[in-house]
Amino acid sequence: MIKVTIPKPDLTIIKKDSPEESNTYGFTDFHQITREKGGIFMFYNADNELLFVGKARKIRQRIKKHFEDSVSVMKNHRNEITKIDVCIVDDPMEREIYETYIVNTLQAKYNVDKVFYKQK
């Protein structure tokens, strides 16, 4: 049997109270996320409810795309995001496993793919 646990975040970015300081929905610390590494990311709301889990080969670019892209599943929910957890995971297979595990264990609100539970 394989035992999977949710990894501890390598970095947490919190939304600032003064969004005018940032051009990305109140987040000013994107520069702290590595450009070169892959990993998984988790978006949370003010109630610490998991909104979305994603993975990427280059994690900073992927997270920023969710705030800029018109086809992101988060495009209508960007203002809900108050915290982003980032976990560096280099292996693509491990990223896939973690993403699927977290989506289903914590029942991410806006993930539609990889869902094995029924939304309430």
C-alpha positions in Angstrom: 0.0 0.0 0.0 1.2 3.5 -0.9 0.9 6.1 1.8 0.6 9.7 0.5 0.6 12.7 2.8 0.0 16.4 1.9 3.4 18.1 1.7 4.2 21.1 3.8 4.3 24.3 1.9 7.7 25.7 0.9 6.2 29.1 0.6 3.0 30.9 1.6 1.9 34.1 0.0 -0.7 36.2 1.7 -2.9 38.8 0.0 -2.1 42.3 1.2 -4.8 44.6 2.6 -3.9 47.4 0.3 -4.3 45.9 -3.2 -3.2 49.2 -4.8 0.4 48.1 -3.9 0.0 45.3 -6.3 -1.2 44.8 -9.8 -2.2 41.2 -9.2 -5.3 41.0 -7.0 -3.4 42.2 -3.8 -0.5 39.7 -4.1 2.9 41.4 -4.0 5.2 38.5 -3.3 5.1 36.5 -6.6 8.9 37.2 -7.0 9.5 34.8 -4.1 8.2 31.9 -6.1 10.9 30.1 -8.1 10.9 30.6 -11.9 12.7 27.3 -12.6 11.1 24.6 -10.5 7.9 22.7 -10.7 5.4 22.0 -8.0 1.9 22.2 -6.7 0.0 25.2 -5.5 -3.2 25.7 -3.4 -5.5 28.7 -3.4 -7.4 29.4 -0.1 -10.1 31.9 0.8 -10.3 34.0 4.0 -12.0 31.1 5.9 -9.0 28.9 5.0 -11.2 26.8 2.7 -9.3 25.2 -0.2 -10.5 26.7 -3.4 -8.2 25.2 -6.1 -5.2 22.9 -6.4 -2.9 22.9 -9.4 0.4 21.7 -10.6 3.0 23.0 -13.0 6.4 22.4 -14.5 7.2 26.1 -13.9 5.2 27.1 -11.0 5.4 30.9 -10.9 4.2 31.3 -14.5 1.3 28.9 -13.9 0.1 30.7 -10.8 0.3 34.1 -12.4 -1.7 32.7 -15.4 -4.6 32.0 -13.1 -4.8 35.7 -12.3 -4.3 36.9 -15.9 -5.9 34.2 -18.2 -9.5 34.6 -19.4 -9.9 30.8 -19.5 -8.8 29.9 -16.0 -11.3 28.1 -13.9 -10.6 30.7 -11.3 -11.4 33.7 -13.5 -14.7 34.5 -11.7 -13.2 33.7 -8.2 -9.9 35.5 -8.2 -11.1 38.0 -5.5 -11.8 35.1 -3.2 -8.2 34.0 -3.0 -6.4 35.3 0.1 -3.6 32.8 0.5 -1.4 30.7 -1.9 0.6 27.8 -0.6 3.4 26.6 -2.9 5.1 23.2 -2.6 8.2 22.5 -4.7 7.9 19.1 -6.3 10.3 18.4 -9.1 9.1 14.9 -10.2 6.1 15.2 -12.6 4.6 11.9 -11.4 4.8 13.0 -7.8 3.1 16.3 -8.8 0.2 14.4 -10.4 -0.2 12.2 -7.4 -0.2 15.0 -4.9 -2.6 17.1 -6.9 -5.1 14.3 -7.2 -4.7 13.3 -3.6 -5.2 16.9 -2.3 -8.1 17.7 -4.5 -10.0 14.6 -3.2 -8.8 14.6 0.4 -9.5 18.3 1.1 -12.3 18.6 -1.5 -11.1 21.6 -3.3 -14.1 23.8 -4.2 -13.3 24.7 -7.8 -11.4 21.7 -9.1 -13.5 19.8 -11.6 -11.0 17.4 -13.0 -9.6 14.5 -10.9 -12.6 14.6 -8.5 -13.7 11.3 -7.0 -16.1 12.8 -4.5 -19.5 14.3 -5.0 -19.9 18.1 -4.4 -22.5 18.8 -1.7 
